[in-house]
Amino acid sequence: MRIDRGGGSGDRQKPVRQRQAYTEPVRQILTPNAEIFFAGKMDLARLSLVDRLIAKMVNAKDEDLRDWNKIRAWGEALEPVLRKETISSLPPAADP
């Protein structure tokens, strides 16, 4: 998990390019209706020994940055889009 907290003078497009590269294999299979990236959770206790060592080297800490209200709101906003897509992909009803 990489969290870009901004504020630096670095390349602000780098995280965008990294996300695009990460999702590219999926995009070869399908085209998403919508896409958003949310901050995640770091639970060091659940990592392997090697991953914990790497996390320690980059000063990672246990934290949960998920914003469930934003996640829920996005899901609720997406529901009508998905419902419309599902309905439009159904075959027409047969005449009685």
Secondary structure, DSSP 8 states (H G I E B T S, - for coil): -------SSS-TTHHHHHHHHHHHHHHTT---S-------EE-GGGS-HHHHHHHHHTT---EE---HHHHHHHHHHHHHHHHHHHHHTS------
